[in-house]
Amino acid sequence: MESLPNHEPGASLSGQTAAADELLEPEAIAPSGFAEAGEAFVGASHGGLPPLLDAQQGRISRVVMAVPRRAAVHRPLPLRRVLTALPHRAAIDILVAPEATDAVSKWVDQTGPGALACLIQARTGLGFPLWVQDIVLGRDLGILSALGDPEEETIPEAVSTLADGAEVQVNQLNARVAGGNVLACGNRLLIGADSLRDSGMDLPTLAAAIDPWRKPLLLGTQRPLPIEEAHPTDTPAEGWTETIHWRCIEGSRQPMPRLDLFVTPAGRDARARARFVVGCPRRGAEALGQECLPHALADAFDEIAEQLHREGANVVRNPLPLVWKDDPQRKRRTWFHLPTNNVIIDDGGKEGRTVLLPCFADESWPSLAEIDSMNAAIWAWMGYSVVRIPDMLSLAEGFGGPRRIVQVIARD
């Protein structure tokens, strides 16, 4: 366990620094709405569909990944880092483009999974995304649910190829939803508010399609957030354009497009209340010595943290800064939130709990080392062994992280 830095490891709901005991033991807490997994599942009609795998409970025993050609060429380092960090006891099924097969085979040999890794080669020309969580969800009994539009030309075939190669059953989810925008936590199903817009469904209908065993909780802001906009700027030089509210479209009620980029279930506290870590742009700006800018949408993160608090959860705030990426050729600066909370939780029971934590500091952003250290300290403070995964910035620039490129499909 890493020692804590001089600053406090967590923050209050609004992102202001608070004493550690205030964070774990807030004074006014409603009765907890989060039972243990298997307790009080509330669906009236399950239709034979098993529940989703819990986002945190259980020891990881099997995962799936997808490596298209472009990712193998342009993002080999972060993919190798994630492979290295995965529990070596876990079986790994990897859908690979033919052009990427040799490279991925070498990564597997070099990083340790060895015989536990199975490479499933897609046909030549079959397109599929790196973000495997956008195409499949894991359920109990080793069943996968296919996501996305079944009318798309390549995704259904990619999912079928992955399922056949891994020898697992797959069914089509009858809802358009992003896998990272739903989190199964005990007897509750957390759903990002933008999923209603994307699916065209109301909450009861959407929840029944995803996981009828769990009681849904919709997380999002009361009012729509500003949409993406670009305007001229003199920073870093004259003639540049900056983009803010990146990927926020009309009707967005989430400050980031996936819940698991900024909300993480983190076990239970000393009072057995469900605990969540929710990103805080104010803390992120403070850690970097920057002003918290209006387009950081800090109030939106606070509002979602408060929703969980009202449900009886213990909410810990972690630094999640607003940063930027530059495109010198196009003279464009794009602001985006760092997905500090896109972690993978491995709960080994008596063996202890581990978090696979994305870390982002590199030559272009050395100051992010402070963010990495603060987040590692928070997880260690909560009793987790921390496995840092470096070189995640290039994934972050696409709103990605370890959890978005790895789908857990079995836990012991």
GUTI-180034 format. One record per residue (C-alpha): residue number from 0; z, y, x. Coordinates in steps of 0.02 Angstrom, whole numbers, always signed. Layout:
BEGIN
- NUM Z Y X
...
% end
This chain:
BEGIN
- 0 +0 +0 +0
- 1 -49 +168 +67
- 2 +83 +303 +89
- 3 +73 +452 -25
- 4 +16 +620 +41
- 5 +125 +775 +31
- 6 +49 +825 -137
- 7 +99 +738 -298
- 8 -7 +586 -340
- 9 -44 +630 -521
- 10 -58 +778 -637
- 11 -13 +829 -814
- 12 -135 +816 -958
- 13 -205 +989 -923
- 14 -229 +948 -740
- 15 -84 +1052 -677
- 16 +24 +967 -546
- 17 +178 +880 -617
- 18 +321 +778 -548
- 19 +287 +593 -531
- 20 +422 +541 -655
- 21 +349 +661 -784
- 22 +183 +574 -767
- 23 +250 +399 -793
- 24 +380 +446 -922
- 25 +315 +590 -1032
- 26 +446 +647 -1157
- 27 +347 +644 -1320
- 28 +250 +483 -1344
- 29 +185 +411 -1506
- 30 +204 +224 -1538
- 31 +80 +134 -1427
- 32 -86 +91 -1508
- 33 -133 -28 -1368
- 34 -68 -206 -1386
- 35 -91 -338 -1252
- 36 -255 -431 -1249
- 37 -255 -567 -1381
- 38 -124 -479 -1487
- 39 -166 -407 -1657
- 40 -355 -409 -1642
- 41 -403 -325 -1804
- 42 -583 -370 -1849
- 43 -600 -436 -2025
- 44 -763 -527 -1995
- 45 -807 -586 -1820
- 46 -967 -676 -1862
- 47 -938 -802 -1723
- 48 -962 -670 -1587
- 49 -829 -683 -1451
- 50 -741 -524 -1395
- 51 -793 -423 -1244
- 52 -708 -461 -1080
- 53 -560 -348 -1053
- 54 -599 -208 -930
- 55 -446 -245 -824
- 56 -351 -403 -870
- 57 -384 -563 -774
- 58 -444 -615 -604
- 59 -630 -589 -576
- 60 -720 -756 -557
- 61 -903 -713 -590
- 62 -1013 -559 -588
- 63 -1197 -516 -606
- 64 -1298 -383 -515
- 65 -1479 -323 -512
- 66 -1575 -261 -360
- 67 -1748 -188 -398
- 68 -1869 -153 -255
- 69 -1835 +34 -252
- 70 -1647 +11 -236
- 71 -1668 -112 -93
- 72 -1775 +16 -1
- 73 -1681 +177 -38
- 74 -1500 +123 -68
- 75 -1467 -29 +42
- 76 -1305 +35 +118
- 77 -1204 +65 -42
- 78 -1264 -101 -115
- 79 -1207 -193 +41
- 80 -1040 -102 +34
- 81 -1011 -160 -145
- 82 -1058 -339 -104
- 83 -935 -338 +40
- 84 -795 -271 -70
- 85 -812 -398 -211
- 86 -682 -538 -214
- 87 -749 -680 -107
- 88 -689 -807 -235
- 89 -808 -733 -365
- 90 -978 -812 -398
- 91 -1117 -683 -394
- 92 -1284 -698 -484
- 93 -1409 -568 -425
- 94 -1574 -530 -511
- 95 -1692 -474 -372
- 96 -1868 -407 -363
- 97 -1981 -519 -257
- 98 -2002 -380 -128
- 99 -1812 -367 -111
- 100 -1771 -552 -97
- 101 -1771 -564 +94
- 102 -1665 -407 +114
- 103 -1537 -460 -17
- 104 -1527 -634 +58
- 105 -1482 -557 +226
- 106 -1351 -444 +145
- 107 -1270 -595 +65
- 108 -1266 -689 +230
- 109 -1192 -539 +321
- 110 -1062 -490 +193
- 111 -977 -654 +158
- 112 -1011 -718 -19
- 113 -1126 -852 +53
- 114 -1137 -1006 -58
- 115 -1055 -914 -203
- 116 -1208 -801 -221
- 117 -1361 -855 -320
- 118 -1520 -752 -305
- 119 -1629 -753 -460
- 120 -1804 -693 -421
- 121 -1894 -592 -554
- 122 -2081 -606 -575
- 123 -2191 -487 -479
- 124 -2209 -322 -570
- 125 -2059 -345 -685
- 126 -1965 -181 -694
- 127 -1776 -171 -718
- 128 -1640 -46 -673
- 129 -1510 -53 -535
- 130 -1380 -9 -667
- 131 -1352 -186 -732
- 132 -1215 -123 -847
- 133 -1348 -31 -946
- 134 -1435 -195 -992
- 135 -1296 -324 -1017
- 136 -1114 -336 -1072
- 137 -998 -480 -1029
- 138 -904 -574 -1166
- 139 -776 -713 -1170
- 140 -843 -891 -1155
- 141 -970 -832 -1026
- 142 -1088 -754 -1153
- 143 -1193 -600 -1115
- 144 -1249 -469 -1240
- 145 -1415 -387 -1204
- 146 -1414 -197 -1222
- 147 -1551 -69 -1247
- 148 -1703 -67 -1357
- 149 -1771 -243 -1386
- 150 -1942 -163 -1411
- 151 -1949 -108 -1228
- 152 -2078 -203 -1129
- 153 -1979 -261 -977
- 154 -1791 -255 -1009
- 155 -1781 -406 -1129
- 156 -1880 -510 -1004
- 157 -1767 -454 -862
- 158 -1610 -500 -960
- 159 -1686 -668 -1007
- 160 -1731 -703 -826
- 161 -1554 -660 -770
- 162 -1474 -767 -906
- 163 -1587 -916 -874
- 164 -1557 -909 -687
- 165 -1369 -893 -710
- 166 -1371 -1027 -846
- 167 -1275 -920 -971
- 168 -1303 -887 -1156
- 169 -1370 -717 -1207
- 170 -1382 -630 -1375
- 171 -1460 -462 -1421
- 172 -1335 -327 -1468
- 173 -1396 -243 -1627
- 174 -1352 -69 -1568
- 175 -1419 +54 -1441
- 176 -1271 +86 -1327
- 177 -1237 +104 -1141
- 178 -1122 -30 -1071
- 179 -1019 +96 -973
- 180 -985 +193 -1133
- 181 -876 +56 -1208
- 182 -712 -7 -1134
- 183 -619 -158 -1202
- 184 -433 -130 -1173
- 185 -310 -251 -1251
- 186 -333 -242 -1439
- 187 -430 -78 -1433
- 188 -613 -38 -1405
- 189 -641 +132 -1326
- 190 -812 +204 -1372
- 191 -886 +363 -1302
- 192 -929 +485 -1441
- 193 -1110 +503 -1381
- 194 -1137 +321 -1430
- 195 -1140 +374 -1613
- 196 -1283 +494 -1577
- 197 -1377 +367 -1470
- 198 -1359 +223 -1591
- 199 -1380 +319 -1753
- 200 -1231 +223 -1824
- 201 -1062 +274 -1890
- 202 -907 +215 -1798
- 203 -861 +63 -1906
- 204 -1039 -4 -1902
- 205 -1058 +22 -1715
- 206 -888 -53 -1674
- 207 -926 -206 -1781
- 208 -1090 -232 -1688
- 209 -1008 -218 -1516
- 210 -839 -304 -1537
- 211 -774 -339 -1713
- 212 -614 -412 -1640
- 213 -546 -244 -1582
- 214 -493 -83 -1666
- 215 -609 +59 -1611
- 216 -554 +224 -1536
- 217 -688 +358 -1522
- 218 -666 +471 -1370
- 219 -753 +639 -1359
- 220 -736 +824 -1391
- 221 -724 +900 -1564
- 222 -870 +1017 -1531
- 223 -1035 +983 -1442
- 224 -1041 +1033 -1260
- 225 -1169 +1150 -1178
- 226 -1336 +1070 -1142
- 227 -1421 +1061 -973
- 228 -1492 +1226 -911
- 229 -1573 +1292 -754
- 230 -1575 +1471 -690
- 231 -1616 +1565 -528
- 232 -1484 +1575 -392
- 233 -1466 +1651 -219
- 234 -1360 +1504 -161
- 235 -1393 +1426 -39
- 236 -1542 +1545 -17
- 237 -1655 +1662 -114
- 238 -1785 +1583 -225
- 239 -1680 +1432 -272
- 240 -1641 +1363 -446
- 241 -1478 +1282 -498
- 242 -1454 +1158 -638
- 243 -1287 +1148 -730
- 244 -1226 +1030 -867
- 245 -1344 +902 -793
- 246 -1399 +769 -918
- 247 -1303 +848 -1061
- 248 -1421 +846 -1210
- 249 -1403 +916 -1385
- 250 -1251 +846 -1473
- 251 -1162 +784 -1316
- 252 -974 +769 -1340
- 253 -937 +691 -1171
- 254 -930 +787 -1006
- 255 -1008 +635 -919
- 256 -1132 +514 -997
- 257 -1022 +358 -977
- 258 -837 +340 -1015
- 259 -807 +229 -864
- 260 -861 +369 -748
- 261 -704 +468 -790
- 262 -586 +356 -892
- 263 -505 +201 -817
- 264 -378 +81 -893
- 265 -239 +52 -766
- 266 -118 -78 -831
- 267 +49 -30 -906
- 268 +192 +80 -851
- 269 +378 +42 -840
- 270 +394 +59 -1029
- 271 +250 -63 -1058
- 272 +137 +75 -1123
- 273 -49 +66 -1090
- 274 -94 +179 -945
- 275 -258 +268 -913
- 276 -322 +371 -768
- 277 -429 +516 -828
- 278 -527 +627 -708
- 279 -479 +810 -689
- 280 -603 +939 -621
- 281 -460 +1063 -594
- 282 -374 +945 -474
- 283 -541 +909 -391
- 284 -577 +1093 -363
- 285 -401 +1123 -298
- 286 -417 +979 -174
- 287 -579 +1052 -107
- 288 -509 +1229 -99
- 289 -635 +1288 -229
- 290 -630 +1383 -392
- 291 -642 +1273 -547
- 292 -805 +1338 -618
- 293 -838 +1355 -806
- 294 -976 +1225 -800
- 295 -850 +1098 -735
- 296 -803 +1079 -920
- 297 -621 +1048 -873
- 298 -562 +1078 -1051
- 299 -671 +935 -1113
- 300 -588 +814 -993
- 301 -418 +880 -1049
- 302 -463 +853 -1231
- 303 -507 +671 -1203
- 304 -349 +643 -1100
- 305 -250 +716 -1245
- 306 -333 +596 -1367
- 307 -269 +447 -1267
- 308 -98 +529 -1253
- 309 -88 +546 -1443
- 310 -126 +361 -1459
- 311 +32 +324 -1361
- 312 -48 +295 -1191
- 313 +24 +356 -1027
- 314 -111 +467 -951
- 315 -122 +502 -765
- 316 -245 +635 -705
- 317 -342 +610 -543
- 318 -454 +730 -446
- 319 -635 +723 -506
- 320 -729 +871 -431
- 321 -889 +957 -482
- 322 -1006 +946 -332
- 323 -1191 +973 -301
- 324 -1344 +895 -224
- 325 -1484 +998 -148
- 326 -1672 +968 -149
- 327 -1739 +1083 -12
- 328 -1921 +1043 -51
- 329 -1903 +1100 -230
- 330 -1770 +1229 -187
- 331 -1658 +1156 -322
- 332 -1469 +1134 -326
- 333 -1401 +1015 -458
- 334 -1217 +1014 -504
- 335 -1137 +850 -558
- 336 -965 +774 -580
- 337 -914 +647 -450
- 338 -886 +478 -537
- 339 -719 +444 -453
- 340 -662 +330 -594
- 341 -806 +206 -589
- 342 -694 +74 -514
- 343 -680 -115 -531
- 344 -509 -187 -575
- 345 -462 -362 -515
- 346 -297 -420 -591
- 347 -238 -575 -499
- 348 -74 -590 -593
- 349 +58 -652 -470
- 350 -67 -623 -329
- 351 -63 -438 -370
- 352 -184 -310 -437
- 353 -328 -237 -338
- 354 -441 -88 -369
- 355 -613 -74 -289
- 356 -621 +114 -264
- 357 -782 +212 -231
- 358 -767 +336 -87
- 359 -891 +476 -61
- 360 -860 +572 +101
- 361 -1009 +575 +219
- 362 -1095 +693 +342
- 363 -1160 +803 +201
- 364 -991 +812 +112
- 365 -850 +779 +238
- 366 -726 +874 +129
- 367 -736 +735 +1
- 368 -623 +634 +116
- 369 -478 +727 +34
- 370 -535 +670 -138
- 371 -552 +491 -76
- 372 -377 +492 -1
- 373 -296 +570 -154
- 374 -372 +443 -271
- 375 -325 +298 -157
- 376 -146 +365 -156
- 377 -139 +374 -346
- 378 -193 +193 -366
- 379 -73 +133 -230
- 380 +66 +231 -316
- 381 +29 +134 -476
- 382 +51 -31 -384
- 383 -128 -77 -342
- 384 -195 -140 -177
- 385 -338 -21 -138
- 386 -504 -81 -68
- 387 -604 +73 -21
- 388 -793 +62 -40
- 389 -872 +197 +70
- 390 -1046 +274 +62
- 391 -1050 +288 -128
- 392 -1118 +466 -135
- 393 -1300 +415 -157
- 394 -1251 +311 -309
- 395 -1145 +453 -375
- 396 -1295 +568 -374
- 397 -1367 +457 -511
- 398 -1200 +449 -605
- 399 -1168 +276 -533
- 400 -1033 +182 -442
- 401 -972 +4 -410
- 402 -935 -35 -591
- 403 -1104 +24 -652
- 404 -1200 -92 -535
- 405 -1086 -243 -561
- 406 -1056 -327 -729
- 407 -906 -443 -733
- 408 -949 -592 -842
- 409 -797 -703 -814
- 410 -611 -678 -778
- 411 -481 -814 -754
% end
